């Protein structure tokens, strides 16, 4: 059996304290950073895109978005979102996916 001396934890104390401080700082930044209350990201169609209709608007799906939440943020009825995006499944939205608004 190997005896563990009382000094064996000391080489790990400084890195452990550093990691704890960095973790605490990251948690504080994530909690207090205003990332949840940002305005919805609405993109206007670029003229270089050959299939884009004049005045078309798009929304880029973010984490936690649902079709109902997107409809509320963009003031577009859910039925219209489904009609404009027939291939989109309301229960399977992907982060970064573009949804047509008009």
N, C-alpha and C positions, 0 to 999 in steps of 0.2 A: 504494500500500500504506500502511495506517495503522500508525503506530508505537504500541505499547502501552507506557505508562510503568510504572515500578516501583510507583507509588502506586495503580494502578487496583484492586487487590484489597482495599485497606484499608476502603473503605466497606461491603464485604460480609462482613468478618471478624466483626463483632459479631453480626449476624443469623444467620450460619452457626453460630457458637459457641452462641448461644441455642437454635437448632433442634436441634443435636446434644445439648445438655444436656437438653432436654425429651424428645427421643426416648429417650435413655438412662434417664431417670426413668420414662417410661411402660413401657419394657421391663422394668425392675426391678420395678415394681409388678405387672405382668402375670405375671412369673415367680414372685414370692413371695406373691402373693395366694392364699388357699386356696379357689379357685373349683372345683377339680376333685374335691375330696374332700367336698363338701357332701352332706348327707342327701338322698335322693330327694324330689322335690316331689310329695306325694300330697295330692290335694284331696278333700274330702268333698262330696257332692252337696248343693246348697242346697235348702231346702224350697220355694222359690218356683218352681223348675223343674217344670213339670207332668208331664214324662215320667220324671223321676228316680225310681228305685225306692228304697225305704227301705234305707239302709245301703250304697248304691252308692258306690264309691270310684273316683277317676280319677287318672291320672298325666299330667303335662304333659311332652311330649317336649322334650329339650334337645339342644344340639349334640353330635354324636358318638354319640348313642344308637342302639342296635340293638334289635330285639325280644328277642334273647337277653340283652343287658345289662339291659334293663328288667325282664325276668323274674327275673334274678338279684338285682337291687336290691330288688324288691318281693316276692320269694319267691312268685311266681306262675308256674305252668308256662306255657311258650310255647304249648302247645296250648290252654290256657284263655284266654290273651290273644287268640289267633286266633278262638276260638269267640265270645268276648264282643265282638270288634271285627271282624265279617265284612267290612267294606268297607276295612279297612286292609291295604295291601300291605306285607309285611315288608321289602321292598327299597326302599320309597318312603315313609319316615317324614319328616314335616315338623316343623321346630322350632315349638313352641307347640301342636302337635296334642294333643288330649286322647284318652287311651286309657282304656277302662274296665277296672278291675281285678277288680271283683266286682259 
